[in-house]
Amino acid sequence: MTKRVYNFYAGPATLPLPVLEKAKEEFLDFAGTGMSVIEISHRSKEWEKVMTDATNLIRELMGVPNDYKILWLSGGASTQFFMVPLNLQLPGKAMEYVSTGGWSSKAIKEANIYGEVKIIASSEKENFSYIPKDVEFSEDIAFGHITSNNTLYGTAWGYMPKVPKDVPLVCDMSSNIMDRSIDVKDYGVIYAGAQKNLGPAGVTLVIVREDLLNRVPEHTPTMQKWKIHAENDSLYNTPPVFPIYVCKLALDYMKEIGGVKEINKRNVKKAKLLYDVIDSSDGFYKGHARKDSRSLMNITFTMSSPELEDKCVKGGTARGLIGLKGHRSVGGMRASIYNAMPFEGVKELAEYLKEFQAENQ
C-alpha cells in the first residue's frame, strides 16, 4: 500500500484507517449479497439494517433522548441553513443568530429569506477571533442559532448561552460533533455535515426534537420538510447510501475505542500538544483565536510573512503533513485535527513546527 499521509485538511477530513479497510473489504460483496453497498436496494433488509444501526449508534453515543428524531439527509449543512428557518419559522416572531464566522454568516443570509433575523452578538469586528461572552437569547422568538465550532477561524463555544425555556436552540455542529460530551436536551435541533467528524462528504446528520416537526408551513416542498423525512426514517427518497454506510462503520469504531468520553480525552491531548508549540514559540507562531475561545478541532495560526508560511506549508507537504494552508479569509496556517486524526499525526506536526522554527528564526 502506498504510504498514507497525515491529512490536516478542514474537510473532507481523515477517516480511521480500520474504517477504510473495512469498507474496502466489503465493497464488492456487502453482507453476503454478492453486490456492493452502492448497488443494493435501499428498500432491502440489508440496507435497512445499516440505517437502523447508524441511527441507533448516534442515539447511544450522543445520548439522544427518545423524543428526538435522527435524520440522514442530502445537501450538506449548507442546505440546513435554509431548512432550519423554513421548518422552524413562526409568524411574527424573529429568529436570533450569533455571528462567529463564515458559516454562521451564510446561515444568517439564508434565514433572512424567511423573516426577521436579529444578530444578537458578533465577533466580526475582530476577524472572528473569539466567541462573544454572556450571550442570552430573547423571549418570544422562533429560535436561536449558534455555530459551535468555527472551522475557518479556529474558535469554539466553551459555554452554553442562556436560552429561555420555550425557545429552541439550533446548533450547527458540522466541525466538532462528538468531539466532547453534550446534553442533547439543551438543543432543539443539531445538524452536522458528515465530512469532518462522522464520515465522507454527501450526508448530513440532523437531530430534531419531535414537537418541532409540526411547525413547518403546509405549502412547503415535500423534500424540504423534516417531518416527511422523520416519518419515513430518512427513506422518503433514495438516501446517500455510501456516505451513510461509512458513517456507520466510523460510529462502530468510535464505540469500540470507548465512545465520546475517550474521543474527547484524545482530542484535548492532541490540541494541547499543538497549542503548547504555538504558545512557547515566543511569537514565531501566532494563534488566531483567543485562548478562551480555542477550538479542539481547528488550530489556526500565522507567521511573520506569507512567504514564511508558504515555505512551512511546502515543507510540511514534503514530510507527509498535508493540508496546512489556512483559509483565505484568515491566511496563515490551519491544522484540522478532527476525531479521527491519530495522536501520532499531531505529534509529527508538532515536531516539524519546532524544527521549522529552529531553522528559520
C-alpha positions as CSV (number, residue, x, y, z in Angstrom):
1,M,0.0,0.0,0.0
2,T,1.2,3.5,-0.8
3,K,2.3,5.3,2.3
4,R,-0.5,7.3,3.8
5,V,0.0,10.9,4.7
6,Y,-1.5,12.8,7.6
7,N,-4.4,14.8,6.3
8,F,-4.9,18.1,8.1
9,Y,-7.5,19.5,5.6
10,A,-10.6,21.0,7.0
11,G,-12.8,18.7,5.0
12,P,-13.3,16.2,3.6
13,A,-11.2,15.0,6.5
14,T,-9.2,12.0,7.5
15,L,-11.1,8.8,8.5
16,P,-9.9,6.0,10.8
17,L,-7.8,3.5,8.8
18,P,-9.8,0.5,10.2
19,V,-12.9,2.1,8.7
20,L,-11.4,2.5,5.3
21,E,-10.1,-1.1,5.4
22,K,-13.5,-2.4,6.4
23,A,-15.2,-0.5,3.6
24,K,-12.6,-1.8,1.1
25,E,-13.1,-5.4,2.4
26,E,-16.9,-5.3,1.9
27,F,-17.0,-3.1,-1.2
28,L,-17.6,-5.8,-3.8
29,D,-19.7,-8.1,-1.7
30,F,-21.7,-6.4,1.1
31,A,-23.3,-8.6,3.8
32,G,-23.2,-11.7,1.5
33,T,-25.4,-10.1,-1.1
34,G,-22.9,-10.5,-4.0
35,M,-23.4,-6.8,-4.6
36,S,-21.6,-3.6,-3.5
37,V,-23.3,-1.5,-0.9
38,I,-23.7,1.1,-3.6
39,E,-25.7,-1.3,-5.7
40,I,-28.1,-2.9,-3.2
41,S,-31.7,-1.6,-3.0
42,H,-32.3,1.0,-0.3
43,R,-35.5,-0.9,0.4
44,S,-33.6,-4.2,1.2
45,K,-33.3,-5.7,4.6
46,E,-29.5,-5.4,4.4
47,W,-29.8,-1.6,3.9
48,E,-32.5,-1.2,6.5
49,K,-30.1,-2.7,9.0
50,V,-27.3,-0.2,8.0
51,M,-29.7,2.7,8.5
52,T,-31.1,1.3,11.8
53,D,-27.6,0.6,13.2
54,A,-26.2,4.0,12.2
55,T,-29.2,5.7,13.9
56,N,-29.0,3.6,17.0
57,L,-25.3,4.3,17.3
58,I,-25.9,8.1,17.1
59,R,-28.6,7.7,19.8
60,E,-26.3,5.7,22.0
61,L,-23.0,7.6,21.6
62,M,-24.6,11.0,21.9
63,G,-27.3,10.1,24.4
64,V,-30.1,11.3,22.2
65,P,-33.4,11.1,24.0
66,N,-36.3,9.1,22.6
67,D,-38.3,12.3,21.8
68,Y,-35.8,13.4,19.2
69,K,-35.7,12.2,15.6
70,I,-32.4,11.3,13.9
71,L,-32.3,12.1,10.2
72,W,-29.8,11.3,7.4
73,L,-30.2,13.9,4.7
74,S,-28.5,15.1,1.5
75,G,-27.4,18.6,0.6
76,G,-24.7,19.3,3.3
77,A,-25.1,21.6,6.2
78,S,-25.4,24.4,3.8
79,T,-28.9,23.1,2.9
80,Q,-29.8,23.2,6.5
81,F,-29.0,26.9,6.5
82,F,-32.4,27.4,4.8
83,M,-34.2,24.3,6.1
84,V,-33.8,25.4,9.7
85,P,-35.7,28.7,9.2
86,L,-38.1,27.1,6.8
87,N,-39.0,24.4,9.3
88,L,-38.9,26.4,12.5
89,Q,-40.3,29.8,11.4
90,L,-43.2,31.2,13.4
91,P,-45.4,34.0,12.1
92,G,-44.5,37.4,13.5
93,K,-41.5,36.1,15.5
94,A,-37.9,36.9,14.9
95,M,-35.0,34.5,14.6
96,E,-31.9,35.2,16.6
97,Y,-28.4,34.3,15.5
98,V,-24.9,34.7,16.9
99,S,-22.3,35.6,14.2
100,T,-19.0,33.9,14.8
101,G,-17.6,33.1,11.4
102,G,-18.1,32.4,7.7
103,W,-20.6,29.6,8.1
104,S,-22.8,31.4,10.6
105,S,-22.8,34.4,8.2
106,K,-24.1,32.1,5.4
107,A,-26.7,30.7,7.7
108,I,-27.8,34.2,8.6
109,K,-28.1,35.1,4.9
110,E,-30.4,32.2,4.2
111,A,-32.6,32.9,7.3
112,N,-33.2,36.4,6.0
113,I,-35.3,34.9,3.2
114,Y,-37.9,33.7,5.7
115,G,-38.4,36.6,8.1
116,E,-36.8,39.0,10.5
117,V,-33.3,38.0,11.7
118,K,-31.6,39.6,14.6
119,I,-27.8,39.2,15.2
120,I,-27.6,39.4,19.0
121,A,-23.8,39.0,19.2
122,S,-20.9,39.0,16.8
123,S,-17.1,38.9,16.8
124,E,-16.8,40.0,13.2
125,K,-15.1,43.3,14.1
126,E,-12.1,41.4,15.4
127,N,-12.0,39.0,12.5
128,F,-14.0,36.3,14.4
129,S,-11.1,35.7,16.8
130,Y,-13.3,34.9,19.8
131,I,-16.7,33.7,20.9
132,P,-18.9,36.5,22.4
133,K,-19.4,36.3,26.1
134,D,-22.6,36.2,28.1
135,V,-24.9,35.5,25.1
136,E,-28.5,35.5,26.0
137,F,-31.4,34.8,23.6
138,S,-34.7,36.7,23.9
139,E,-38.1,35.5,24.9
140,D,-40.8,35.1,22.3
141,I,-38.6,34.3,19.3
142,A,-38.9,31.5,16.8
143,F,-35.5,30.0,17.7
144,G,-31.9,30.9,18.5
145,H,-28.9,29.7,16.4
146,I,-25.2,29.2,17.1
147,T,-22.3,27.5,15.3
148,S,-20.5,25.5,17.9
149,N,-17.1,25.4,16.1
150,N,-15.7,27.7,13.5
151,T,-13.6,25.9,11.0
152,L,-12.2,28.9,9.3
153,Y,-11.1,30.8,12.4
154,G,-10.3,28.1,14.9
155,T,-12.8,29.1,17.6
156,A,-15.3,27.1,19.5
157,W,-18.1,27.7,22.1
158,G,-16.9,26.8,25.6
159,Y,-20.1,27.5,27.4
160,M,-23.9,27.3,26.8
161,P,-25.7,30.6,26.1
162,K,-28.8,31.4,28.1
163,V,-31.9,30.3,26.3
164,P,-35.5,30.8,27.5
165,K,-37.3,27.5,28.3
166,D,-39.7,27.7,25.4
167,V,-37.1,28.8,22.8
168,P,-35.4,26.0,20.8
169,L,-31.7,26.4,20.4
170,V,-30.3,25.3,17.0
171,C,-26.7,24.4,16.6
172,D,-24.5,23.8,13.6
173,M,-22.0,21.2,14.9
174,S,-20.6,20.3,11.5
175,S,-16.9,20.6,12.5
176,N,-17.0,19.4,16.1
177,I,-19.8,17.0,16.6
178,M,-18.9,14.3,19.1
179,D,-15.6,16.0,20.0
180,R,-16.9,16.2,23.5
181,S,-20.0,15.1,25.5
182,I,-23.0,17.4,25.3
183,D,-26.6,17.2,26.7
184,V,-28.8,16.9,23.6
185,K,-31.7,18.2,25.6
186,D,-30.1,21.6,25.6
187,Y,-30.9,21.9,21.9
188,G,-34.0,21.8,19.8
189,V,-32.0,21.0,16.6
190,I,-28.5,19.8,16.0
191,Y,-27.2,19.5,12.4
192,A,-23.8,18.5,11.0
193,G,-22.3,17.8,7.7
194,A,-20.5,14.4,8.0
195,Q,-17.3,15.1,6.2
196,K,-15.3,16.4,9.1
197,N,-16.1,14.2,12.2
198,L,-18.5,11.5,11.1
199,G,-17.7,10.1,7.6
200,P,-17.4,11.1,4.0
201,A,-19.0,14.1,2.2
202,G,-22.5,13.5,0.9
203,V,-24.7,13.1,4.0
204,T,-25.8,15.4,6.8
205,L,-27.0,14.4,10.2
206,V,-30.0,16.2,11.7
207,I,-31.2,15.7,15.2
208,V,-34.6,17.4,15.9
209,R,-37.0,17.4,18.8
210,E,-40.2,15.8,17.7
211,D,-42.5,18.6,18.8
212,L,-40.8,21.0,16.4
213,L,-41.6,18.9,13.4
214,N,-45.1,20.3,13.1
215,R,-44.0,23.9,12.7
216,V,-43.3,23.7,9.0
217,P,-45.8,25.6,6.8
218,E,-48.1,23.3,4.9
219,H,-47.2,24.7,1.5
220,T,-43.6,23.7,1.7
221,P,-41.9,21.4,-0.9
222,T,-42.1,17.9,0.4
223,M,-38.4,17.2,0.3
224,Q,-37.7,20.3,2.4
225,K,-39.9,19.1,5.3
226,W,-38.0,17.4,8.2
227,K,-41.4,15.9,9.1
228,I,-41.6,13.9,5.9
229,H,-38.1,12.5,6.4
230,A,-38.8,11.7,10.0
231,E,-42.0,9.9,9.2
232,N,-40.1,7.8,6.5
233,D,-37.0,7.1,8.6
234,S,-34.9,9.1,6.1
235,L,-36.1,6.8,3.3
236,Y,-38.6,9.0,1.6
237,N,-36.3,9.1,-1.4
238,T,-33.1,7.1,-2.1
239,P,-30.6,8.2,0.6
240,P,-26.9,8.8,0.1
241,V,-26.1,5.1,0.8
242,F,-22.3,5.0,0.7
243,P,-21.7,8.0,3.0
244,I,-24.2,6.7,5.5
245,Y,-22.6,3.2,5.3
246,V,-19.2,4.7,6.0
247,C,-20.6,6.8,8.9
248,K,-22.0,3.6,10.4
249,L,-18.5,2.0,10.2
250,A,-17.0,5.1,11.8
251,L,-19.6,5.0,14.6
252,D,-18.8,1.4,15.2
253,Y,-15.2,2.4,15.5
254,M,-16.0,5.2,17.9
255,K,-17.9,2.9,20.1
256,E,-15.2,0.3,20.1
257,I,-12.5,2.7,21.3
258,G,-14.6,4.0,24.2
259,G,-17.1,6.4,22.8
260,V,-17.3,10.2,23.1
261,K,-15.6,10.3,26.5
262,E,-12.5,8.7,25.1
263,I,-12.6,10.7,21.9
264,N,-12.7,13.9,24.0
265,K,-9.7,12.8,26.1
266,R,-7.7,12.2,22.9
267,N,-8.8,15.5,21.4
268,V,-7.8,17.5,24.4
269,K,-4.4,15.8,24.4
270,K,-3.9,16.4,20.6
271,A,-4.9,20.1,20.8
272,K,-2.7,20.8,23.8
273,L,0.3,19.5,22.0
274,L,-0.1,22.0,19.2
275,Y,-1.2,24.9,21.3
276,D,1.8,24.4,23.5
277,V,4.1,24.7,20.4
278,I,2.4,27.9,19.4
279,D,2.4,29.4,23.0
280,S,6.1,28.5,23.6
281,S,7.3,29.9,20.2
282,D,7.9,33.4,21.5
283,G,5.7,34.8,18.8
284,F,7.2,32.9,15.9
285,Y,3.7,31.3,15.6
286,K,0.8,33.5,16.5
287,G,-2.5,31.8,17.2
288,H,-5.6,33.5,15.6
289,A,-8.2,32.5,18.2
290,R,-8.2,34.0,21.7
291,K,-7.1,31.4,24.3
292,D,-10.6,31.3,25.9
293,S,-12.2,30.5,22.6
294,R,-9.8,28.0,21.1
295,S,-11.1,25.0,19.1
296,L,-10.1,21.5,19.7
297,M,-10.6,20.7,16.1
298,N,-9.1,23.5,14.0
299,I,-5.8,25.1,15.2
300,T,-5.2,28.4,13.3
301,F,-2.0,30.4,13.4
302,T,0.1,32.8,11.4
303,M,3.8,33.7,11.0
304,S,5.7,36.9,10.2
305,S,5.2,36.8,6.5
306,P,3.2,34.9,3.8
307,E,6.4,33.7,2.3
308,L,7.5,32.1,5.5
309,E,4.1,30.5,5.8
310,D,4.2,29.2,2.3
311,K,7.7,27.7,3.0
312,C,6.3,26.0,6.1
313,V,3.3,24.5,4.2
314,K,5.5,23.2,1.4
315,G,7.9,21.7,3.9
316,G,5.1,20.0,5.7
317,T,3.8,18.6,2.4
318,A,7.2,17.1,1.7
319,R,7.1,15.5,5.1
320,G,3.6,13.9,4.5
321,L,1.8,16.6,6.5
322,I,-0.9,17.6,4.1
323,G,-3.5,20.5,4.1
324,L,-1.8,23.0,6.4
325,K,-2.6,26.2,4.4
326,G,-5.1,28.4,6.2
327,H,-8.3,29.6,4.7
328,R,-8.0,32.7,2.5
329,S,-10.2,34.7,5.0
330,V,-7.6,34.2,7.8
331,G,-4.4,33.4,5.9
332,G,-1.6,31.7,7.7
333,M,-1.9,28.0,8.5
334,R,-4.5,25.7,9.9
335,A,-4.2,22.2,11.3
336,S,-7.6,20.4,11.4
337,I,-7.3,17.6,13.9
338,Y,-10.7,16.0,13.9
339,N,-11.8,13.0,15.9
340,A,-10.1,10.5,13.5
341,M,-6.7,12.2,13.4
342,P,-4.3,10.0,15.3
343,F,-2.1,11.4,18.0
344,E,0.9,10.2,16.0
345,G,0.0,12.7,13.2
346,V,-0.3,15.6,15.6
347,K,3.0,14.6,17.3
348,E,4.7,14.5,13.9
349,L,3.3,18.0,13.1
350,A,4.4,19.4,16.5
351,E,7.9,18.1,15.9
352,Y,8.0,19.6,12.4
353,L,6.9,23.0,13.6
354,K,9.6,23.1,16.3
355,E,12.2,22.1,13.8
356,F,10.9,24.7,11.3
357,Q,11.2,27.4,13.9
358,A,14.7,26.4,14.8
359,E,15.8,26.5,11.2
360,N,14.0,29.8,10.2
361,Q,14.1,32.1,13.2
